[in-house]
């Protein structure tokens, strides 16, 4: 339940400060891409063959160059990450809706369906308005998703707790 509350609080912060959180997310993700490039270079040494070494080294360099470029251009990074977020939300929402059908007999499972439907709607909002809404969309949509996910998970767990205490 603590995790659900933390998700909801993080969502509220992202909704209140969308531009700041969006640029911050773009910077953090760019740094993670650079770190992935460094790890590719480190693990290239143990590739086992020259071809594997060369491949991992080239991938590592590509990650690092791309990450540094996006780090230097956070607005472009924000627009790029926004379209990726739209696709991820679409897949996540569809998977949650599919998962609902596996647990629909359980108490509170309707919250999982609700979460999936809202996530698909958020994906549509991102993808239909991209690139114009990229500046505010990333943090706002992530914030709404975190708020809804935190609330629905809290309600789902609360329903399970009530059902468990009723059977004891």
C-alpha positions, 0 to 999 in steps of 0.5 A: 500500500505504501508503494501505491501512495508513493506512486500517487504522490509522484503523479501529483508532483509531475502534474503540478510541475510538468515542464520541469519534470519533463525536462528532468525526465529527458535528462535522466533518460539521456544519462541512462542511455550514456550509462548503457553505452559505457556498459556496452564498452565495458562488456565488449572486452568479454565478447569472446570473439573479435566480431562480438567485440567490434559489435558491442564496441560500435553499439556502445559508441552509438549509445554514448553519442546518442545519449550525449546528443540528447543530453545536449538537446533536452527539448528534442529528447523530450519530444522523442521520449514523448512518442516512445511513451505513447507507444509504451502506454498503448502496449501497457494499457492493452496488456492490462485489459488482457490481464483483467480477463484472467483475474476478473473473478477476483474482488477489485479486478475492475480497477485493473480494467479501469487502469488499462482503459485509462492508460490506452486513452492516455496513449491516444492523447499523446500519439494524436497530439504529438509533437505539439504537446510534447513539452507538457505531455510527458510529465503530465501523462506520466503524472496522471498515469502514476496517480491513476495507477497508485489509486487503482492499486491502493483500491485493489489492495484495499478490496483484497484486504476487506475480502480477506478479513471477511473470510477470517 
